[in-house]
Amino acid sequence: MRLETVSVIGGGAWGTALAQAAAMAGRTVSLMARDAAQVDEINTSRTNVRYLGAQQLHPAITAAIAASPADIVILAVPAQSSRVALGALDPALLAGKPVVLSAKGLETGTLERQSEILLDMAPDSIPFVLSGPSFAADVAAGRPTAVTLAGDDANETSALAAALAGPSFRPYAADDRIGVEIAGALKNVYALACGAVEGAGLGASARSALIARAYAEMARMVSAMGGSATTLTGLAGLGDLTLTCTSAQSRNYQFGMALGRGQSVEAIMAGGAKLAEGVATTPVADALARSLAVEAPLIQAVHAVLSGSADIATVVAGLMSRPLKRED
């Protein structure tokens, strides 16, 4: 399998950062960006200021309005936009090609994971899932970052991981695509919760307890979906959960902090908050947990706060009054 050229779909912060990582790994990269001005800026100034400030981009990256044929396709659009983005592509670009899915979220309405959306839209493509503790600014700047790349064929996954590995970006190959996807989606929900705890001034002890219980809840969801709970001990599970639930760089954590301070979802959005994938994923995760009969009180609590049916104080009181039982 030839793995020399890369086409990145999505010129936002994460797409640009992944294009940068692929270029630093020695690949020739085409970045599909949003508009002509953005394309011109990337190609002439070697920056994408709107998303990554003054960060200089690798000369092996070329931006374009349309997607280019490549050996590897990386889809880097928001989770709720994946179906539309895939529908706009020529199916020939994806047929028989490894498609790396980098969005972390479940689709509203269908409850589908990102790889399920891909196989709906491009059944002849080969899905891989990229997830783990990573911020776009760190990846683009070449700061050390380790992530998980999950696929169905061990040899193909290892080859793809090697092709995308550079001096500062290290993908570890894995085979639990479902577990990696569910962990990536749910950690954003729990980051909203941890941010709310911080915003409400409930203390570091409460946040640490929440992370531990979130881990247990995530394991129940992963197992119910057919994934392996052992996946959560790695980068895509514990690594990403810890980063997103403790850092103000996380958009979901920032959004949760605003919720904890008493702001409504509408007010936060109106204030220009950046996209927080967990906001859309939470009601989907809640519906999914209910359909699977999985006990998920934290997901339900975040859903209640987002929907405005309960405030932080009420939710915390409810969680603290749950029947005592042995820790799982």
Stockholm file with secondary structure:
# STOCKHOLM 1.0

chainA/1-328         MRLETVSVIGGGAWGTALAQAAAMAGRTVSLMARDAAQVDEINTSRTNVRYLGAQQLHPAITAAIAASPADIVILAVPAQSSRVALGALDPALLAGKPVVLSAKGLETGTLERQSEILLDMAPDSIPFVLSGPSFAADVAAGRPTAVTLAGDDANETSALAAALAGPSFRPYAADDRIGVEIAGALKNVYALACGAVEGAGLGASARSALIARAYAEMARMVSAMGGSATTLTGLAGLGDLTLTCTSAQSRNYQFGMALGRGQSVEAIMAGGAKLAEGVATTPVADALARSLAVEAPLIQAVHAVLSGSADIATVVAGLMSRPLKRED
#=GR chainA/1-328 SS CCCCEEEEECCSHHHHHHHHHHHHTTCEEEEECSSHHHHHHHHHHCCCHHHHTTCCCCTTEEEESSCCCCSEEEECSCGGGHHHHHHTSCGGGTTTSEEEECCCCCCTTTCCCHHHHHHHHCTTSEEEEEESSCCHHHHHHTCCEEEEEECSSHHHHHHHHHHHCCSSEEEEEESCHHHHHHHHHHHHHHHHHHHHHHHTTCCHHHHHHHHHHHHHHHHHHHHHTTCCGGGGGSIIIIIHHHHHTTCTTSHHHHHHHHHHTTCCHHHHHHTTCCCCHHHHHHHHHHHHHHHHTCCCHHHHHHHHHHHTSSCHHHHHHHHHTSCCCCCC
#=GC SS_cons         CCCCEEEEECCSHHHHHHHHHHHHTTCEEEEECSSHHHHHHHHHHCCCHHHHTTCCCCTTEEEESSCCCCSEEEECSCGGGHHHHHHTSCGGGTTTSEEEECCCCCCTTTCCCHHHHHHHHCTTSEEEEEESSCCHHHHHHTCCEEEEEECSSHHHHHHHHHHHCCSSEEEEEESCHHHHHHHHHHHHHHHHHHHHHHHTTCCHHHHHHHHHHHHHHHHHHHHHTTCCGGGGGSIIIIIHHHHHTTCTTSHHHHHHHHHHTTCCHHHHHHTTCCCCHHHHHHHHHHHHHHHHTCCCHHHHHHHHHHHTSSCHHHHHHHHHTSCCCCCC
//
